Amino acid sequence: MLIVVSYDVRSDRRRTRLANTLEDFGQRVQYSVFECRLEAEALESLRRKVEKLIDPLEDSVRIYRLCLECDRQVQIQGMGKITEDPDVYVL
């Protein structure tokens, strides 16, 4: 499934760690937005890792699950390309 993760993290250190972790799950499409193609187990792993990295009193991470029909209707204006389903996952 296509997952979109966006974040607003106050601490530079936590933000960098979060971004590095998200790079293991998907592709950065904006400064604080990642698109990931994940199965249910990988999504749960992502959630657990995010929970350990952020301060819930200061930071915000949003994880959006897009339905198959929504995935088919993704449009990009300007630079960028559709996030492909990778052949190999690194966890």
C-alpha positions as CSV (number, residue, x, y, z in Angstrom):
1,M,0.0,0.0,0.0
2,L,1.1,3.6,-0.6
3,I,1.9,5.4,2.7
4,V,2.6,9.1,2.9
5,V,4.5,10.3,6.0
6,S,4.9,14.0,6.9
7,Y,6.5,15.4,9.9
8,D,7.3,18.5,11.9
9,V,10.1,17.9,14.4
10,R,11.6,20.7,16.5
11,S,15.0,19.2,17.3
12,D,17.5,19.1,14.5
13,R,18.9,15.9,16.0
14,R,15.5,14.1,16.2
15,R,14.6,15.4,12.7
16,T,17.8,14.0,11.2
17,R,17.3,10.7,12.9
18,L,13.7,10.5,11.7
19,A,14.6,11.4,8.1
20,N,17.4,8.8,8.1
21,T,14.9,6.1,9.4
22,L,12.3,7.1,6.9
23,E,14.8,6.7,4.0
24,D,15.0,3.0,5.0
25,F,11.2,2.7,4.3
26,G,10.6,5.0,1.3
27,Q,11.5,7.9,-0.8
28,R,11.7,11.6,0.2
29,V,9.4,13.6,-2.1
30,Q,9.5,16.9,-0.2
31,Y,11.7,18.2,2.6
32,S,9.5,16.7,5.3
33,V,7.4,14.3,3.3
34,F,8.1,10.7,2.4
35,E,6.2,8.2,0.2
36,C,6.6,4.6,1.1
37,R,5.2,1.4,-0.4
38,L,4.8,-0.9,2.5
39,E,3.1,-4.1,3.6
40,A,1.3,-4.2,6.9
41,E,4.3,-5.6,8.9
42,A,6.7,-3.0,7.5
43,L,4.1,-0.2,8.3
44,E,3.9,-1.4,11.9
45,S,7.7,-1.5,12.1
46,L,7.8,2.1,10.8
47,R,5.3,3.2,13.5
48,R,7.3,1.6,16.3
49,K,10.5,3.2,15.1
50,V,8.9,6.7,14.7
51,E,7.4,6.4,18.2
52,K,10.9,5.8,19.7
53,L,12.5,8.8,17.8
54,I,10.1,11.6,18.4
55,D,9.0,13.7,21.4
56,P,5.2,13.4,21.4
57,L,5.0,16.7,23.3
58,E,6.9,18.7,20.7
59,D,6.8,16.8,17.4
60,S,4.2,15.7,14.9
61,V,4.3,12.8,12.5
62,R,1.4,12.0,10.3
63,I,1.1,8.7,8.5
64,Y,-1.5,8.5,5.7
65,R,-2.6,5.2,4.1
66,L,-3.8,5.7,0.6
67,C,-6.3,3.3,-0.9
68,L,-5.5,1.6,-4.2
69,E,-7.8,4.0,-6.1
70,C,-6.2,7.0,-4.5
71,D,-2.8,5.6,-5.4
72,R,-3.9,5.3,-9.1
73,Q,-4.9,9.0,-9.1
74,V,-1.7,10.5,-7.8
75,Q,-0.8,13.5,-9.9
76,I,2.5,15.4,-9.9
77,Q,2.9,18.9,-11.2
78,G,6.4,20.1,-11.8
79,M,9.4,18.1,-10.8
80,G,9.2,14.6,-9.4
81,K,8.1,11.1,-10.4
82,I,5.6,8.5,-9.1
83,T,7.1,6.5,-6.3
84,E,7.7,3.0,-7.6
85,D,7.3,-0.3,-5.6
86,P,10.9,-1.4,-4.9
87,D,12.1,-4.9,-5.7
88,V,13.9,-5.0,-2.4
89,Y,13.0,-3.6,1.1
90,V,15.6,-2.7,3.6
91,L,14.4,-2.9,7.2
